[in-house]
Amino acid sequence: MKAPSTCCSSRTDPGFAGLAAIVCGQQVSTASAAAIWARVSAAFDPFHHDALRRARADRLGRLGLSAAKIKTLKNLARELAAERLDLEVLANEDADAAHNTLTALHGIGPWTADVYLLFCLGHGDAWPAGDLAVQEAVKIGLGLETRPTAKEMAPLAEPWRPMRGAAAHLWWTYYRALKKREGVIGAQEKPNAVLNKISVAKRSSGKAKITAAKASGSKK
């Protein structure tokens, strides 16, 4: 993770490896995600979709991948091999269209799509409407009474087109400053850049959930 002054120029693998690393980080702890990705990336050197497509499921399972993640990665590998998917060109597509292309793929949800577009492709207009840290920062920064939903975040971001991605980085920084916590673009760079960004994004969203839960409990 780069410091705020250089975060927007930071780019990681825009291809299959970048997206695969994010998939490995879905719904697991930071330590588990890093360990799984280290084993998977080391097992396939160079890391190419054809090698993973041909790999046996039981071999992938021994590397720590769940059945669901194996299915997701193999589906991605098949789409790439058949040339029905070109990940790198998504950087030049409309952000919403690129987001929809990714979420149409098996196992790729909004969070995975947003992280890939922002941190692997460096898409300037990607907008993580469902990120709780960004929602909380927007609520405070715009003086809203309640935290906006993902649906409500879309019209709020319209004035920032075509630089909603840059706006997202600023809101994450604002959230970190307000809460005195580590935001998505505040940590030091470590060897695995993709998983660093994923893990800190998880922590910022998780802390926003905890803050919201505490606030709700105090009103009872």
Secondary structure, 3 states (H helix, E strand, C coil): CCCCCCHHHCCCCCCHHHHHHHHHCCCCCHHHHHHHHHHHHHHCCCCCHHHHHHCCHHHHHHCCCCHHHHHHHHHHHHHHHCCCCCCHHHHHCCHHHHHHHHHCCCCCCHHHHHHHHHHHCCCCCCCCCCCHHHHHHHHHHCCCCCCCCHHHHHHHHHHHCCCHHHHHHHHHHHHHHHHCCCCCCCCCCCCCHHHHHHHHHHHHHHHHHHHHHHHHHHCC
